[in-house]
């Protein structure tokens, strides 16, 4: 059951999300506690990035390289520097930096952090060279838009793809993305099960700039309560039970949250009716709600 889980580490390196329960970045001790509990409970995939504050360094200080786990990191944006220098070489340098930051000899996966880089020939070349050299086993991309997701899985150039997917963001179900990914042997990682915490917020705590999300949250409540689930349980299981999703990338602020999420998957067997009720119910929600990059704090 746990082989479908991938622990994200952005919360360990930055104060992240609009529902950060501890109101700050975790201490090193708290982060180490999360990582130790994850490993002890059988999680073997960890997602990080050089732009996640000091997340890579925290993983190194924890000693992640001493464990039999799979680490995925990402290329920082804007490495091309307007065409100056050898871009493919810069990609390799960035991967080597991440290896040093993490204290490991190779990465299981290395992803482009921005979709526009997928269309940059030299950047792709750099990834392919690093894969050939054994610095990384799998290369891929993290996307935000369905068009980029479809282009990537159709390209034959990637092994991994990370997508946004949750109860409110079912855009890719309206395409043949999942079928193409499976056909082309692309591993699908889904992030944002909780939509950066929005799906877990109390109605009275929703910020004014997301007030239009309130009717959807109320409908979410009405739907899941009929089946005896909390919003947290339903949001997590909605991703977990999707047949086209290979790995769920999720983050936590503390060890207690981690253990709560692990307990949720024990309820997966009875979730099918709730899952079917949620499928399609929240399609076509406005981008201003489902895309955090468009949230405007006013």
N, C-alpha and C positions, 0 to 999 in steps of 0.2 A: 504493500500500500504506500509505503514511504518513498518508493523509487520514483514517484511522480512529483516529488517535492524538490524545490530548489530554493535555498534561503538567499534572499537578496540582502545586500549589506549597505545600501545607501543610508539607512537609518543609523548605522553604526558610525558612519563617517561624517554625517551632516544632521542638523535638525531638519526633519523632513516631514512633509504632509500637513494637511490642515487639521488633522486630529491626532497630533502627537500627544500621547497620553501623559508622558512625563514632562512635557514642556521644554525639553532641552535635548541635546545630543547625549547619548549614554556615556558613562565613564568607561575607561578601559576595562575595569573590573566587571562592570555590567555587560560590556560587549563580550568579554572572554566567557562569561557565564552563559550567554546566549549561544556562542559558538560551541562550547563544550557540551551543552545540553543537546544541541542539534546533532552533533556527531554521535553522542551516546545513544541517541534515539534513532539512528540509522539514516540520517540525511547525508547524502554523499555529493550533492551538487550545490555550489556556492557561486552567486552572481555578484560581480563587483565592477568597478571602473576607476580609471585614474582620476576622473573628475568628481568622484564621490568623497570629496574632502580627504580625510586620512584613512579611508576604509581599507585600502590595500596595505598600508603600513600596520594597521590593527591586526589584519590577518597574519602578516609576517610575525609580529610580536607575539601573537597567540601561538605561533608555530604550526600554521596550517600545512606547511610542507612536510611535516612528519606524519601526516595522516593520509590514508588511501582515499582521497576525495577528488572531485572534478571541479576545477576552478575556471570560471568564465569571466573575462574582463573585456573592456571596450576601448576603442580608439577615440581619443579626445577629438572634439570638433575642430575644424578650421586648420588642419595641419598643412594644407597646401600652401598657405602663405602667399596667395595670389600668383602661384606658379613659380615661385622662387625656389631653387634647389631641386634635388632629386627626391621627388615625392615618395617613390617606392622605397627608397632608402630610409626616409623619415618614418615610414610605417614600421619598418623593421626596428628602428631605434626606439620607437614608442613601445613596441612589444617587449623589447629587452628591458626597458625601464620598468614596465609592469612586472616582469619576471624578478627583477632585483627588488622592487618594492614588496613583492609577495614572498620572496625567498624560495622560489621554486624554479625548476629547470625547464618546465614547459607548461603550457596552458591546455586545458581540454578544449576551450573555445575562445575565440577572439572575434568580437562583433564591431561592426561600424555603428557608431552612436548616432549618426545622422544619415538619413536616407539619401541625401544628395550625394554623399560620398560613394554610394553604390554605382553611380553613373560616371565616376571618375576612373578612367582606365588605369592610371598609374597606381592609384590606391588599391584597386583590386589586384593588380600585379604584385604589389608589395605584400598583400595578404597571402597570395598564392606562393610566393617565394618563401615566406616564413613557414607556411605549412609544409613545403617541400624540405625545408631545413630541419623540421621536427620541433620548431619552437612552439607550434600550436597544432593540435590534432584536427580541429574543426574551425572553419571560418564562416562568418555569417553577418547578419545585420539586425539592428533593432529599428522597428518601423513605427509610424504613427497613423499612416493613411492606407486604406485598402489598396489603392492603386500601386503603391510602392511594395506592399506585401505580395501582390500578384506578380508584379514584374520580377521580384526576387526569386520566388519559388519556381517561376517558369524559366529562369535564366540558365540553370545548370551550373551556376558558379558558387553556390553556397551549400553548407551542411546544416547550419542552424539559423533559425529566425525567431526573433522575440517580438511578440505582438501585444498590443493593448486589448484586453478582453475582460468583460464583466457583465453583470446583469443589465446595466444601462448601455453598454457598448457591444452590441451584437452585429456590428456592420459586416464582419467577415462571413457570418452565416448566410448573408444574402448574396454571396458569391460562391465560386467553386474553389476557393482558396484551400480549404482543408483537404479536399480530394486531390488537388494538384500536389500539395506538399507531401502527402502520403505516397502518391505515385512516383514522385521524384526523390523520395527518401530524405526529405528535409525534416529535421527534428523541430517541432513547434514548441516554443516556450511562451507561455502566456503570463503577462504581468498585469498589475492594477486590478486584482480581484476585488479590492475594496475601494477602487477609484480614489487613491491617496487619502482614504479615510472618510470620504463623503458618504459612502453607503452605510457607514456606521454612526454617523452623527445624529444626535437628538435633534428633533425638528427645531427646538428653540435655540439650538447652537449653530444652526446653518448661517453662514455669513450673508450679509445683505447682497453681495455681488453674486450669490448663488441661490437667491430666493426662488427663482423659477424651477429649481430642482425639488422644492418642497412637495408639490403634488405627486411627483414620481416617487419620492420617498414614502409618502403616505400610502400610495398604491402598493409599493413594495411591502410595507408593513402588513397591509390587509391580506396580501396574497400569501406570504410565508406563515403568518399566524394561523391561517386555516389548516396548515399542515403540521403545526407544532414546532416550527423552527424559528430561531432568532434571525435577525438580519445578517449577523456575522456568519452564522452557520450556513445560511442559504447562499450568501455571496461566495463563500469559499467552496462549497460543494457544487455550485453552479459551474465553476471552472474545473473542479476536480472530476466531475462526471462527464465532461465533454469528451467524446471519443476521439476528436481530432486534435486534442491538446496532449502533448507528450509530457511536458513539465510545467508545473505552476511555480512561478517566481513570486515569493511573498516575503515581506519584511516585517520585523517586529521591533518594538522599542525595548523589550525586556524579556527575561526568561519565562515569566508567567504567561505573557501573550503567546510565546512559542508553544508552550505546553497546551494552552487552550486550543490553538489551531490544530495541533496533532490529535487532540481528542475529537475534534469535529469530524475528521474523516472516518471515525468509527461509526458515524451515522449515515454513511454514504449508501448503504444497501437499501434503505427505505426512502431514498430521496427522489425516486423517479417521477412520482406524481407531481411533486413540487417543481421539479426540474421542467417537466412538460408545461406546467402552468406559467412558468417564467419565460420559456422560450417564445419569442415573438411578442410578448406583452410589452416590452420596452424598446421595440425597434423604432428607429427614426427619431431618437431624442436629439435635441439641438447640440451642435458641436460645442457651443459655449458651455455646455454642462459636462459632456463626456470627454472633452480634451482640456486637461489642466493648463496647457500652454495658453489657452484662451481665457482662463480665469482672470478677471480684472479686479484687483482689490481696491474698491472705492468706498 
